[in-house]
Amino acid sequence: MSDLDPLRIEAELERLGASIGRPVVVASVTASTNDDARRAASGGAPHGSAFLADAQTQGRGRSGHRWHSPAGENLYLSVVLRPKLAPQALPPLALVLGVCVARVVDEVLGSSATSSTRAGVKWPNDVLVDGKKLAGLLVETTLRGGTIDAVIAGIGLNVHAASFPEELAPRATSLHALGGRGLDRSSIAARLLAEIGHVARMFEAHGLGPFLAELEDRDVLRGVPLDVSGVSGTAAGIDPEGYLRVIGSDGTKHRIGSGSVTTHGPLGSPGARIRRGPGAGEAAG
C-alpha cells in the first residue's frame, strides 16, 4: 500500500487548516508534476491546486537537470500559485520556498536550531542537510499580457530513498538516511502545502523581507569560496532582492541574480553563527 494517498492528504490539509492544496491530484506515474500543473493552470486550475506523483519519468530540476524520481521513494509535488505580483518581483520566491521546505524538514526530523540535521538553503534553489542535497525547487512562470498568469512551484524531496545512483550518492541524502522514522509522504505533502500557503501569502504582501533573517541563518554558502556566472570569489550572503552577494578575488563586490554555483571547500552549517555567538565572524564554514 502506498503512503501517498489523495484522501489522506486532504484530511491532513483540513486538520492543518491549510489555505491551498485543493484540489489535490495524485498520479501513480507521470512525466513531470510541473508539466501536469502547468497544463492544468492553462486550463483554469485555481490557486493552490496540487499535483503529486508516486514516480516521474521526466522529472527535472533547474536548468533542465534530471531529477532522480523512482517509484515509491520520494515526494514529487507541484502547486499552482496565482500571486498578484509584477514579474520582476517573483525571482526570490524560490528562496522563500526553500525556507518553507527547510522548516518542514526540521519538523519531520525533530531538528533544533543547533542540531547537526538542521536544514540549510543553498542559493538559488536547493535544500541541504549536513552538506548533502535533500530537496530541489523549480519555479516556472506563465505570463499573459506581461502579467503573471500562474506560477508553478515544484518540489522534489527525498524521503524513503536508501540509496542513489553512483553519480548522485556522494552529494545526495534523504529523510530516511538522516534518521527519519515513521515517514509518511501524505503527511509530509500536507505539511509542505500548508507551509507553502502561509509563506506565499506573506511573500505576496511583503516580498523577501520577512524571510531575510532566517535565510541568513540557513545560508550554507556564506563565507564559502565559489565560482558563479563567471565570477570567482567568496559568498557574502543574500541581499533583500534575493541576489547572491559575492566578494570577488580582487575585492570587487558582485550581485548575482542567477547561475549555477561551484563551491571550493566545505559548505557552512545552518545556525553556525548563532552557535558561535554574536561577533564570532561572518563565515559559516
VOGU-3710 file (C-alpha; in Angstrom, 3 decimals, decimal comma):
1> msdldplrie> 0,000/0,000/0,000  1,394/3,406/-0,992  1,899/6,084/1,637  0,827/8,673/-0,951  -2,950/8,973/-0,967  -5,102/11,975/-2,004  -7,806/11,318/0,601  -5,280/11,218/3,418  -3,586/14,362/2,105  -6,944/16,162/2,002
11> aelerlgasi> -7,790/15,059/5,549  -4,444/16,308/6,834  -4,827/19,596/4,955  -8,176/20,054/6,674  -6,666/19,288/10,076  -3,856/21,778/9,483  -6,213/24,478/8,226  -4,212/24,778/5,016  -5,245/27,518/2,602  -4,040/25,657/-0,511
21> grpvvvasvt> -3,792/22,082/-1,763  -7,276/21,668/-3,121  -7,929/20,046/-5,441  -5,115/17,552/-4,954  -4,306/15,107/-7,759  -2,045/12,101/-7,199  -0,799/10,085/-10,187  0,852/6,692/-9,949  3,319/7,800/-12,627  3,684/10,930/-14,726
31> astnddarra> 6,306/12,583/-16,877  6,607/15,639/-14,615  4,307/17,070/-11,962  5,360/20,570/-13,068  4,091/19,778/-16,563  0,841/18,452/-15,087  0,391/21,610/-13,034  1,218/23,903/-15,956  -1,322/22,214/-18,222  -3,962/22,435/-15,507
41> asggaphgsa> -3,139/26,098/-14,908  -3,572/26,905/-18,594  -6,997/25,259/-18,358  -8,032/27,460/-15,453  -6,990/25,412/-12,398  -7,397/27,592/-9,297  -4,740/28,964/-6,993  -3,498/26,202/-4,726  -4,207/23,225/-6,982  -1,678/20,499/-6,155
51> fladaqtqgr> -0,239/17,721/-8,316  1,791/14,800/-6,997  3,084/11,525/-8,381  4,481/8,314/-6,984  7,048/8,341/-9,808  8,202/10,642/-12,623  9,701/9,584/-15,930  10,992/13,040/-16,882  11,430/14,795/-13,564  13,646/17,825/-13,885
61> grsghrwhsp> 15,343/20,422/-11,779  16,725/23,830/-12,561  18,445/24,337/-15,959  16,849/21,124/-17,226  18,851/18,839/-14,941  17,210/15,458/-14,478  15,673/14,770/-11,047  16,015/11,184/-9,797  12,353/10,130/-9,477  11,912/6,415/-8,707
71> agenlylsvv> 8,557/4,966/-7,665  7,557/4,705/-4,027  10,531/6,563/-2,591  10,318/10,318/-2,705  7,945/13,257/-2,886  7,319/14,933/-6,234  4,924/17,841/-5,746  3,900/20,856/-7,818  1,393/23,538/-6,906  -0,337/26,221/-8,977
81> lrpklapqal> 0,024/29,696/-7,481  -1,590/32,836/-8,837  0,096/35,693/-6,971  -0,780/39,305/-7,672  2,805/40,345/-8,313  4,821/42,027/-11,035  7,055/39,538/-12,894  10,206/41,269/-11,647  9,166/40,647/-8,036  8,987/36,878/-8,481
91> pplalvlgvc> 12,610/35,557/-8,603  13,153/35,416/-4,807  10,171/33,046/-4,469  12,451/30,014/-4,892  14,406/31,098/-1,803  11,188/31,546/0,164  10,070/28,071/-0,853  13,475/26,809/0,251  12,805/28,231/3,709  9,394/26,577/3,631
101> varvvdevlg> 10,865/23,149/2,826  13,632/23,605/5,409  11,062/24,325/8,129  9,096/21,172/7,324  12,284/19,082/7,174  13,302/20,347/10,621  9,859/19,466/11,934  9,951/15,960/10,450  13,467/15,259/11,738  12,914/16,964/15,082
111> ssatsstrag> 15,873/19,258/14,410  16,532/22,174/16,744  18,292/25,455/15,959  21,611/23,884/16,998  21,082/20,405/15,569  23,511/18,898/13,068  20,494/17,821/10,978  19,082/21,347/10,680  18,192/22,080/7,077  20,093/24,722/5,143
121> vkwpndvlvd> 19,277/26,684/1,992  21,779/26,773/-0,858  21,181/29,682/-3,239  19,366/29,679/-5,560  17,108/26,630/-5,159  18,394/23,722/-3,055  17,805/22,466/0,475  20,656/20,594/2,109  21,310/18,763/5,349  24,839/18,003/6,518
131> gkklagllve> 26,220/19,241/3,202  24,123/16,920/1,036  21,163/17,776/-1,175  17,825/16,737/0,251  15,418/18,776/-1,878  15,338/20,867/-5,021  12,951/23,590/-6,139  11,801/24,530/-9,613  9,722/27,682/-10,119  8,243/28,208/-13,575
141> ttlrggtida> 6,054/31,128/-14,639  3,478/31,655/-17,351  2,708/35,219/-18,411  -0,321/36,726/-20,085  -0,144/40,232/-21,453  3,006/40,999/-19,481  1,470/39,972/-16,151  1,798/36,741/-14,189  -0,927/34,270/-15,079  0,373/31,370/-12,984
151> viagiglnvh> 3,419/30,254/-11,074  4,216/26,553/-10,904  6,179/25,756/-7,767  7,764/22,309/-7,961  9,430/20,478/-5,082  11,394/17,254/-5,154  12,093/15,960/-1,639  13,979/12,734/-0,957  12,009/10,790/1,651  12,444/6,998/1,745
161> aasfpeelap> 15,481/6,644/-0,523  18,116/4,349/0,980  20,498/4,607/-1,974  21,150/6,779/-5,008  22,741/6,317/-8,435  26,537/6,311/-8,313  26,845/9,845/-9,684  24,479/11,234/-7,018  25,461/9,168/-3,984  28,286/11,436/-2,710
171> ratslhalgg> 26,077/14,549/-2,679  22,501/13,388/-2,049  20,633/12,353/1,074  17,091/11,546/2,216  14,954/11,887/5,315  15,385/8,145/5,841  19,183/8,371/5,563  19,132/11,211/8,088  17,397/9,049/10,654  13,780/9,921/9,935
181> rgldrssiaa> 11,431/7,155/11,050  7,723/6,579/10,524  7,958/8,734/7,423  4,696/9,233/5,578  4,631/11,051/2,240  0,950/12,015/2,548  1,568/13,736/5,879  4,741/15,433/4,640  2,975/16,623/1,471  0,177/18,163/3,521
191> rllaeighva> 2,654/19,906/5,827  4,508/21,297/2,817  1,321/22,566/1,204  0,164/24,205/4,439  3,526/25,948/4,820  3,600/26,995/1,147  0,172/28,587/1,542  1,393/30,535/4,560  4,664/31,793/3,062  3,120/32,551/-0,349
201> rmfeahglgp> 0,674/34,976/1,256  3,465/36,625/3,212  5,719/36,885/0,154  2,919/38,385/-1,935  2,297/41,039/0,715  5,829/41,820/1,870  8,378/40,310/-0,517  11,561/38,716/0,760  11,922/41,000/3,783  10,216/38,785/6,407
211> flaeledrdv> 12,452/35,843/5,425  15,867/37,537/5,312  16,902/36,762/8,893  16,030/33,093/8,519  17,732/32,939/5,135  20,889/34,366/6,687  20,745/31,728/9,389  20,153/28,878/6,929  22,516/30,120/4,194  25,119/27,381/3,647
221> lrgvpldvsg> 27,098/29,385/1,065  28,030/32,390/3,192  31,795/32,537/3,613  32,379/29,746/1,071  34,751/30,192/-1,919  32,902/29,617/-5,179  32,501/30,261/-8,881  29,184/31,514/-10,259  28,237/33,281/-13,501  31,849/33,933/-14,436
231> vsgtaagidp> 32,723/35,354/-11,013  35,242/33,777/-8,627  35,157/34,851/-5,024  33,546/34,273/-1,648  29,807/34,240/-0,962  28,766/37,103/1,294  25,087/36,432/1,875  21,776/37,097/0,139  20,535/40,650/-0,352  16,941/41,949/0,092
241> egylrvigsd> 16,171/41,317/-3,602  17,374/37,715/-3,472  20,686/38,309/-5,225  23,745/36,394/-4,089  26,435/38,727/-2,818  29,942/37,689/-3,849  33,235/39,346/-2,942  35,483/38,733/-5,937  39,036/37,508/-5,590  40,126/41,086/-6,385
251> gtkhrigsgs> 37,847/42,553/-3,709  35,130/43,661/-6,115  31,565/43,313/-4,847  29,127/41,487/-7,130  25,377/40,814/-7,078  24,484/37,590/-8,871  20,884/37,112/-9,998  21,104/33,590/-11,395  23,562/30,866/-12,231  24,972/27,508/-11,228
261> vtthgplgsp> 27,293/27,524/-8,244  30,557/25,570/-7,993  31,921/25,595/-4,463  35,506/25,126/-3,344  35,617/23,689/0,143  33,001/22,589/2,665  29,645/24,308/2,920  28,590/26,166/6,038  26,277/24,827/8,725  22,841/26,395/9,360
271> garirrgpga> 22,833/28,319/12,600  26,626/28,145/12,915  26,859/31,886/13,503  24,276/31,593/16,283  26,124/28,686/17,900  29,391/30,613/17,827  27,729/33,585/19,443  27,477/37,259/18,368  30,534/38,715/16,750  32,146/35,343/16,142
281> geaag> 32,590/36,001/12,451  30,593/36,143/9,280  31,713/32,957/7,585  29,723/29,818/8,189  32,276/27,250/7,205
//
